[in-house]
């Protein structure tokens, strides 16, 4: 009996694998058409279920924004008392020193995903700062690029990692190579499909000042992290250069003033 069941299971697995291979071959045969079809489904999803879902979320946040509206002292105390009672009823820890928006979002969305609660709270607080009406909240969020963009953009000086990486790429593209490296082993790491694309060389400095290359890394996350690090280095160099220039100008100004006084 066990042999019979094993034979049936193997046959079933082989059939699934065979079907997968057949489907994969069909996709490869009409790759362009398949990509267009998948793209069309993505567009339908974005304009349908995804957009509807977002609009429903924005409607809930708009109600939270109304709940956080300005009230007279007596009414505000009633609201706080009701919030605290609601927290106790749900078993949530209540902190009356946290922003009102944070307490309202936590009450509405629960105490499971703290990151989501924090994000929605930031959105509502920014909306309050911008004096956004509840009826305009959905459009305001979309105009800002979405909830995550508002969260990341809470600092006026914020620069996204992608923007940093893009800036660093532009910097290095306008410069000549520091050096070129070539060897038989390195040639084995070469990939025609990666021609002109950036990669990271993991190297170790040697006593004679040369660098021994240990590995070639092409992972997108590693490459972007390297560009972000380069951006930080360039910014540090610019800040240092500006400080030196300002110091030199101050020194020249002091000398000129002393000479004039003499």
Short mmCIF file of the C-alpha atoms (twelve columns), coordinates in Angstrom:
data_MODEL
# 
_entry.id   MODEL 
# 
loop_
_atom_site.group_PDB 
_atom_site.id 
_atom_site.type_symbol 
_atom_site.label_atom_id 
_atom_site.label_alt_id 
_atom_site.label_comp_id 
_atom_site.label_asym_id 
_atom_site.label_seq_id 
_atom_site.Cartn_x 
_atom_site.Cartn_y 
_atom_site.Cartn_z 
_atom_site.pdbx_PDB_model_num 
ATOM 1   C CA . UNK A 1   0.000   0.000   0.000   1 
ATOM 2   C CA . UNK A 2   2.804   2.397   0.939   1 
ATOM 3   C CA . UNK A 3   4.569   1.638   -2.340  1 
ATOM 4   C CA . UNK A 4   1.353   2.381   -4.220  1 
ATOM 5   C CA . UNK A 5   0.919   5.735   -2.393  1 
ATOM 6   C CA . UNK A 6   4.540   6.660   -3.052  1 
ATOM 7   C CA . UNK A 7   4.128   5.859   -6.739  1 
ATOM 8   C CA . UNK A 8   0.991   8.051   -6.904  1 
ATOM 9   C CA . UNK A 9   2.747   10.937  -5.123  1 
ATOM 10  C CA . UNK A 10  5.784   10.745  -7.414  1 
ATOM 11  C CA . UNK A 11  3.556   10.656  -10.471 1 
ATOM 12  C CA . UNK A 12  1.647   13.692  -9.176  1 
ATOM 13  C CA . UNK A 13  4.849   15.642  -8.521  1 
ATOM 14  C CA . UNK A 14  6.247   14.736  -11.934 1 
ATOM 15  C CA . UNK A 15  2.999   15.906  -13.525 1 
ATOM 16  C CA . UNK A 16  3.196   19.275  -11.713 1 
ATOM 17  C CA . UNK A 17  6.840   19.716  -12.707 1 
ATOM 18  C CA . UNK A 18  6.002   18.804  -16.291 1 
ATOM 19  C CA . UNK A 19  3.152   21.329  -16.341 1 
ATOM 20  C CA . UNK A 20  5.409   24.022  -14.858 1 
ATOM 21  C CA . UNK A 21  8.039   23.368  -17.516 1 
ATOM 22  C CA . UNK A 22  5.401   23.494  -20.252 1 
ATOM 23  C CA . UNK A 23  4.044   26.801  -18.938 1 
ATOM 24  C CA . UNK A 24  7.552   28.239  -18.579 1 
ATOM 25  C CA . UNK A 25  8.364   27.213  -22.157 1 
ATOM 26  C CA . UNK A 26  5.165   28.880  -23.378 1 
ATOM 27  C CA . UNK A 27  6.065   32.080  -21.538 1 
ATOM 28  C CA . UNK A 28  9.574   32.090  -22.977 1 
ATOM 29  C CA . UNK A 29  8.149   31.548  -26.463 1 
ATOM 30  C CA . UNK A 30  5.981   34.672  -26.162 1 
ATOM 31  C CA . UNK A 31  7.888   36.697  -23.573 1 
ATOM 32  C CA . UNK A 32  6.928   40.142  -24.890 1 
ATOM 33  C CA . UNK A 33  3.242   39.293  -25.043 1 
ATOM 34  C CA . UNK A 34  3.345   37.769  -21.567 1 
ATOM 35  C CA . UNK A 35  4.977   40.874  -20.104 1 
ATOM 36  C CA . UNK A 36  2.349   43.094  -21.734 1 
ATOM 37  C CA . UNK A 37  -0.424  40.945  -20.258 1 
ATOM 38  C CA . UNK A 38  1.106   41.037  -16.779 1 
ATOM 39  C CA . UNK A 39  1.605   44.794  -17.093 1 
ATOM 40  C CA . UNK A 40  -2.073  45.186  -18.037 1 
ATOM 41  C CA . UNK A 41  -3.089  43.210  -14.948 1 
ATOM 42  C CA . UNK A 42  -0.892  45.438  -12.800 1 
ATOM 43  C CA . UNK A 43  -2.547  48.562  -14.241 1 
ATOM 44  C CA . UNK A 44  -5.996  47.082  -13.631 1 
ATOM 45  C CA . UNK A 45  -5.009  46.307  -10.039 1 
ATOM 46  C CA . UNK A 46  -3.582  49.806  -9.435  1 
ATOM 47  C CA . UNK A 47  -6.631  51.533  -10.872 1 
ATOM 48  C CA . UNK A 48  -9.068  49.099  -9.259  1 
ATOM 49  C CA . UNK A 49  -8.581  47.213  -6.003  1 
ATOM 50  C CA . UNK A 50  -5.371  49.017  -4.976  1 
ATOM 51  C CA . UNK A 51  -6.802  52.502  -5.526  1 
ATOM 52  C CA . UNK A 52  -10.102 51.572  -3.884  1 
ATOM 53  C CA . UNK A 53  -8.221  50.191  -0.898  1 
ATOM 54  C CA . UNK A 54  -6.171  53.377  -0.560  1 
ATOM 55  C CA . UNK A 55  -9.220  55.593  -0.853  1 
ATOM 56  C CA . UNK A 56  -10.928 53.577  1.894   1 
ATOM 57  C CA . UNK A 57  -7.862  54.017  4.108   1 
ATOM 58  C CA . UNK A 58  -7.782  57.768  3.419   1 
ATOM 59  C CA . UNK A 59  -11.454 57.985  4.406   1 
ATOM 60  C CA . UNK A 60  -10.691 56.351  7.761   1 
ATOM 61  C CA . UNK A 61  -7.752  58.714  8.316   1 
ATOM 62  C CA . UNK A 62  -9.993  61.676  7.428   1 
ATOM 63  C CA . UNK A 63  -12.376 60.636  10.207  1 
ATOM 64  C CA . UNK A 64  -9.404  60.388  12.574  1 
ATOM 65  C CA . UNK A 65  -8.401  63.904  11.522  1 
ATOM 66  C CA . UNK A 66  -11.875 65.172  12.375  1 
ATOM 67  C CA . UNK A 67  -11.713 63.425  15.748  1 
ATOM 68  C CA . UNK A 68  -8.412  65.228  16.435  1 
ATOM 69  C CA . UNK A 69  -9.950  68.619  15.693  1 
ATOM 70  C CA . UNK A 70  -9.717  71.566  18.077  1 
ATOM 71  C CA . UNK A 71  -12.274 71.559  20.874  1 
ATOM 72  C CA . UNK A 72  -13.111 73.673  23.874  1 
ATOM 73  C CA . UNK A 73  -11.379 72.651  27.103  1 
ATOM 74  C CA . UNK A 74  -14.369 70.845  28.573  1 
ATOM 75  C CA . UNK A 75  -15.037 68.907  25.348  1 
ATOM 76  C CA . UNK A 76  -11.346 68.083  24.936  1 
ATOM 77  C CA . UNK A 77  -11.315 66.587  28.446  1 
ATOM 78  C CA . UNK A 78  -14.339 64.459  27.576  1 
ATOM 79  C CA . UNK A 79  -12.590 63.247  24.433  1 
ATOM 80  C CA . UNK A 80  -9.446  62.321  26.371  1 
ATOM 81  C CA . UNK A 81  -11.488 60.474  28.969  1 
ATOM 82  C CA . UNK A 82  -13.319 58.555  26.260  1 
ATOM 83  C CA . UNK A 83  -10.010 57.660  24.600  1 
ATOM 84  C CA . UNK A 84  -8.528  56.402  27.855  1 
ATOM 85  C CA . UNK A 85  -11.633 54.329  28.563  1 
ATOM 86  C CA . UNK A 86  -11.487 52.893  25.044  1 
ATOM 87  C CA . UNK A 87  -7.828  51.903  25.550  1 
ATOM 88  C CA . UNK A 88  -8.607  50.161  28.820  1 
ATOM 89  C CA . UNK A 89  -11.515 48.342  27.180  1 
ATOM 90  C CA . UNK A 90  -9.211  47.072  24.431  1 
ATOM 91  C CA . UNK A 91  -6.345  46.308  26.786  1 
ATOM 92  C CA . UNK A 92  -3.987  48.909  25.262  1 
ATOM 93  C CA . UNK A 93  -1.441  50.848  27.299  1 
ATOM 94  C CA . UNK A 94  -2.530  54.493  27.482  1 
ATOM 95  C CA . UNK A 95  -0.089  57.398  27.536  1 
ATOM 96  C CA . UNK A 96  -1.781  60.785  27.833  1 
ATOM 97  C CA . UNK A 97  1.534   62.515  27.022  1 
ATOM 98  C CA . UNK A 98  1.739   61.074  23.501  1 
ATOM 99  C CA . UNK A 99  0.312   63.225  20.647  1 
ATOM 100 C CA . UNK A 100 -3.454  63.112  20.306  1 
ATOM 101 C CA . UNK A 101 -3.140  61.851  16.723  1 
ATOM 102 C CA . UNK A 102 -1.002  58.921  17.897  1 
ATOM 103 C CA . UNK A 103 -3.554  57.953  20.546  1 
ATOM 104 C CA . UNK A 104 -6.440  58.180  18.080  1 
ATOM 105 C CA . UNK A 105 -4.635  56.135  15.415  1 
ATOM 106 C CA . UNK A 106 -3.671  53.505  17.981  1 
ATOM 107 C CA . UNK A 107 -7.274  53.277  19.144  1 
ATOM 108 C CA . UNK A 108 -8.595  52.897  15.587  1 
ATOM 109 C CA . UNK A 109 -5.900  50.659  14.057  1 
ATOM 110 C CA . UNK A 110 -5.032  48.602  17.115  1 
ATOM 111 C CA . UNK A 111 -1.793  47.876  18.907  1 
ATOM 112 C CA . UNK A 112 -0.387  45.192  16.596  1 
ATOM 113 C CA . UNK A 113 1.714   47.063  14.019  1 
ATOM 114 C CA . UNK A 114 3.534   49.912  15.805  1 
ATOM 115 C CA . UNK A 115 5.231   51.065  12.602  1 
ATOM 116 C CA . UNK A 116 1.892   51.536  10.868  1 
ATOM 117 C CA . UNK A 117 0.488   53.414  13.855  1 
ATOM 118 C CA . UNK A 118 3.558   55.682  13.864  1 
ATOM 119 C CA . UNK A 119 3.295   56.305  10.118  1 
ATOM 120 C CA . UNK A 120 -0.393  57.197  10.161  1 
ATOM 121 C CA . UNK A 121 0.159   59.432  13.171  1 
ATOM 122 C CA . UNK A 122 2.894   61.333  11.320  1 
ATOM 123 C CA . UNK A 123 0.579   61.786  8.325   1 
ATOM 124 C CA . UNK A 124 -2.221  63.211  10.496  1 
ATOM 125 C CA . UNK A 125 0.125   65.533  12.384  1 
ATOM 126 C CA . UNK A 126 1.603   66.831  9.138   1 
ATOM 127 C CA . UNK A 127 -1.911  67.359  7.786   1 
ATOM 128 C CA . UNK A 128 -2.723  69.372  10.903  1 
ATOM 129 C CA . UNK A 129 0.404   71.501  10.424  1 
ATOM 130 C CA . UNK A 130 -0.603  72.143  6.807   1 
ATOM 131 C CA . UNK A 131 -4.175  72.969  7.883   1 
ATOM 132 C CA . UNK A 132 -5.605  70.288  5.605   1 
ATOM 133 C CA . UNK A 133 -9.383  69.926  5.754   1 
ATOM 134 C CA . UNK A 134 -10.732 66.411  6.241   1 
ATOM 135 C CA . UNK A 135 -12.470 66.618  2.861   1 
ATOM 136 C CA . UNK A 136 -9.142  67.398  1.177   1 
ATOM 137 C CA . UNK A 137 -7.051  64.795  3.005   1 
ATOM 138 C CA . UNK A 138 -7.180  62.077  0.317   1 
ATOM 139 C CA . UNK A 139 -6.106  64.471  -2.446  1 
ATOM 140 C CA . UNK A 140 -3.433  65.994  -0.204  1 
ATOM 141 C CA . UNK A 141 -1.939  62.551  0.479   1 
ATOM 142 C CA . UNK A 142 -1.878  61.694  -3.227  1 
ATOM 143 C CA . UNK A 143 -0.380  65.075  -4.139  1 
ATOM 144 C CA . UNK A 144 2.384   64.379  -1.598  1 
ATOM 145 C CA . UNK A 145 3.158   61.053  -3.289  1 
ATOM 146 C CA . UNK A 146 1.427   58.782  -0.807  1 
ATOM 147 C CA . UNK A 147 1.610   57.976  2.873   1 
ATOM 148 C CA . UNK A 148 5.170   56.625  2.832   1 
ATOM 149 C CA . UNK A 149 6.498   59.705  1.030   1 
ATOM 150 C CA . UNK A 150 4.893   61.930  3.660   1 
ATOM 151 C CA . UNK A 151 6.522   59.842  6.390   1 
ATOM 152 C CA . UNK A 152 9.945   60.047  4.754   1 
ATOM 153 C CA . UNK A 153 9.509   63.707  3.885   1 
ATOM 154 C CA . UNK A 154 8.799   64.836  7.445   1 
ATOM 155 C CA . UNK A 155 12.233  66.452  7.464   1 
ATOM 156 C CA . UNK A 156 12.734  69.291  5.002   1 
ATOM 157 C CA . UNK A 157 16.387  68.291  4.583   1 
ATOM 158 C CA . UNK A 158 15.603  64.600  4.018   1 
ATOM 159 C CA . UNK A 159 17.225  63.014  0.958   1 
ATOM 160 C CA . UNK A 160 16.112  59.493  0.062   1 
ATOM 161 C CA . UNK A 161 18.759  56.766  -0.351  1 
ATOM 162 C CA . UNK A 162 17.789  56.492  -4.028  1 
ATOM 163 C CA . UNK A 163 18.354  60.221  -4.563  1 
ATOM 164 C CA . UNK A 164 21.707  59.980  -2.777  1 
ATOM 165 C CA . UNK A 165 22.744  57.025  -4.932  1 
ATOM 166 C CA . UNK A 166 21.666  58.811  -8.140  1 
ATOM 167 C CA . UNK A 167 23.635  61.925  -7.160  1 
ATOM 168 C CA . UNK A 168 26.744  59.858  -6.387  1 
ATOM 169 C CA . UNK A 169 26.425  58.066  -9.744  1 
ATOM 170 C CA . UNK A 170 26.383  61.407  -11.561 1 
ATOM 171 C CA . UNK A 171 29.483  62.495  -9.667  1 
ATOM 172 C CA . UNK A 172 31.569  59.440  -10.577 1 
ATOM 173 C CA . UNK A 173 30.346  59.332  -14.167 1 
ATOM 174 C CA . UNK A 174 31.922  62.728  -14.763 1 
ATOM 175 C CA . UNK A 175 35.322  61.585  -13.545 1 
ATOM 176 C CA . UNK A 176 38.115  59.485  -14.959 1 
ATOM 177 C CA . UNK A 177 38.872  56.048  -13.507 1 
ATOM 178 C CA . UNK A 178 41.240  56.009  -10.547 1 
ATOM 179 C CA . UNK A 179 42.751  52.855  -12.044 1 
ATOM 180 C CA . UNK A 180 41.868  49.767  -14.065 1 
ATOM 181 C CA . UNK A 181 42.366  46.186  -12.949 1 
ATOM 182 C CA . UNK A 182 42.631  43.142  -15.176 1 
ATOM 183 C CA . UNK A 183 43.602  39.548  -14.580 1 
ATOM 184 C CA . UNK A 184 42.624  36.089  -15.721 1 
ATOM 185 C CA . UNK A 185 40.555  35.490  -12.575 1 
ATOM 186 C CA . UNK A 186 38.840  38.876  -12.874 1 
ATOM 187 C CA . UNK A 187 38.019  38.136  -16.503 1 
ATOM 188 C CA . UNK A 188 36.133  35.065  -15.330 1 
ATOM 189 C CA . UNK A 189 33.893  37.398  -13.294 1 
ATOM 190 C CA . UNK A 190 33.095  39.502  -16.364 1 
ATOM 191 C CA . UNK A 191 29.512  39.392  -17.649 1 
ATOM 192 C CA . UNK A 192 28.566  40.762  -21.061 1 
ATOM 193 C CA . UNK A 193 25.054  41.580  -19.810 1 
ATOM 194 C CA . UNK A 194 26.571  43.801  -17.082 1 
ATOM 195 C CA . UNK A 195 28.643  45.901  -19.486 1 
ATOM 196 C CA . UNK A 196 28.670  49.521  -18.312 1 
ATOM 197 C CA . UNK A 197 26.889  48.659  -15.052 1 
ATOM 198 C CA . UNK A 198 28.368  49.494  -11.662 1 
ATOM 199 C CA . UNK A 199 29.645  46.799  -9.305  1 
ATOM 200 C CA . UNK A 200 31.541  46.703  -6.023  1 
ATOM 201 C CA . UNK A 201 35.074  45.336  -5.817  1 
ATOM 202 C CA . UNK A 202 35.797  43.945  -2.360  1 
ATOM 203 C CA . UNK A 203 39.471  44.736  -1.921  1 
ATOM 204 C CA . UNK A 204 42.149  44.654  0.747   1 
ATOM 205 C CA . UNK A 205 44.923  47.229  0.950   1 
ATOM 206 C CA . UNK A 206 48.431  45.776  0.764   1 
ATOM 207 C CA . UNK A 207 51.635  47.024  2.461   1 
ATOM 208 C CA . UNK A 208 53.005  48.360  -0.841  1 
ATOM 209 C CA . UNK A 209 49.932  50.561  -1.373  1 
ATOM 210 C CA . UNK A 210 48.267  48.254  -3.878  1 
ATOM 211 C CA . UNK A 211 44.793  46.744  -3.407  1 
ATOM 212 C CA . UNK A 212 44.122  43.033  -3.598  1 
ATOM 213 C CA . UNK A 213 40.650  42.352  -5.016  1 
ATOM 214 C CA . UNK A 214 38.861  39.587  -3.160  1 
ATOM 215 C CA . UNK A 215 35.507  39.514  -4.921  1 
ATOM 216 C CA . UNK A 216 33.215  41.210  -7.454  1 
ATOM 217 C CA . UNK A 217 29.786  42.070  -6.017  1 
ATOM 218 C CA . UNK A 218 26.873  42.949  -8.297  1 
ATOM 219 C CA . UNK A 219 23.982  42.833  -5.824  1 
ATOM 220 C CA . UNK A 220 21.838  45.955  -6.362  1 
ATOM 221 C CA . UNK A 221 21.527  46.606  -2.630  1 
ATOM 222 C CA . UNK A 222 25.293  46.424  -2.132  1 
ATOM 223 C CA . UNK A 223 25.967  48.708  -5.109  1 
ATOM 224 C CA . UNK A 224 23.387  51.272  -3.989  1 
ATOM 225 C CA . UNK A 225 24.773  51.183  -0.437  1 
ATOM 226 C CA . UNK A 226 28.216  51.942  -1.880  1 
ATOM 227 C CA . UNK A 227 26.833  54.922  -3.810  1 
ATOM 228 C CA . UNK A 228 25.031  56.188  -0.697  1 
ATOM 229 C CA . UNK A 229 28.324  55.929  1.227   1 
ATOM 230 C CA . UNK A 230 30.061  57.820  -1.587  1 
ATOM 231 C CA . UNK A 231 27.382  60.524  -1.384  1 
ATOM 232 C CA . UNK A 232 28.082  60.906  2.350   1 
ATOM 233 C CA . UNK A 233 31.816  61.109  1.689   1 
ATOM 234 C CA . UNK A 234 31.347  63.766  -0.992  1 
ATOM 235 C CA . UNK A 235 29.071  65.786  1.291   1 
ATOM 236 C CA . UNK A 236 31.631  65.583  4.077   1 
ATOM 237 C CA . UNK A 237 34.383  66.776  1.723   1 
ATOM 238 C CA . UNK A 238 32.233  69.686  0.513   1 
ATOM 239 C CA . UNK A 239 31.381  70.691  4.081   1 
ATOM 240 C CA . UNK A 240 35.052  70.596  5.042   1 
ATOM 241 C CA . UNK A 241 36.075  72.600  1.970   1 
ATOM 242 C CA . UNK A 242 33.410  75.224  2.696   1 
ATOM 243 C CA . UNK A 243 34.552  75.495  6.319   1 
ATOM 244 C CA . UNK A 244 38.157  75.985  5.185   1 
ATOM 245 C CA . UNK A 245 37.092  78.598  2.618   1 
ATOM 246 C CA . UNK A 246 35.031  80.467  5.221   1 
ATOM 247 C CA . UNK A 247 37.955  80.386  7.650   1 
ATOM 248 C CA . UNK A 248 40.295  81.720  4.965   1 
ATOM 249 C CA . UNK A 249 37.866  84.502  4.085   1 
ATOM 250 C CA . UNK A 250 37.494  85.441  7.735   1 
ATOM 251 C CA . UNK A 251 41.282  85.534  8.103   1 
ATOM 252 C CA . UNK A 252 41.652  87.720  5.000   1 
ATOM 253 C CA . UNK A 253 38.969  90.034  6.318   1 
ATOM 254 C CA . UNK A 254 40.704  90.323  9.681   1 
ATOM 255 C CA . UNK A 255 44.050  91.140  8.015   1 
ATOM 256 C CA . UNK A 256 42.428  93.728  5.767   1 
ATOM 257 C CA . UNK A 257 40.714  95.358  8.721   1 
ATOM 258 C CA . UNK A 258 43.941  95.433  10.745  1 
ATOM 259 C CA . UNK A 259 45.888  96.902  7.808   1 
ATOM 260 C CA . UNK A 260 43.268  99.560  7.272   1 
ATOM 261 C CA . UNK A 261 43.280  100.428 10.944  1 
ATOM 262 C CA . UNK A 262 47.086  100.724 10.929  1 
# 
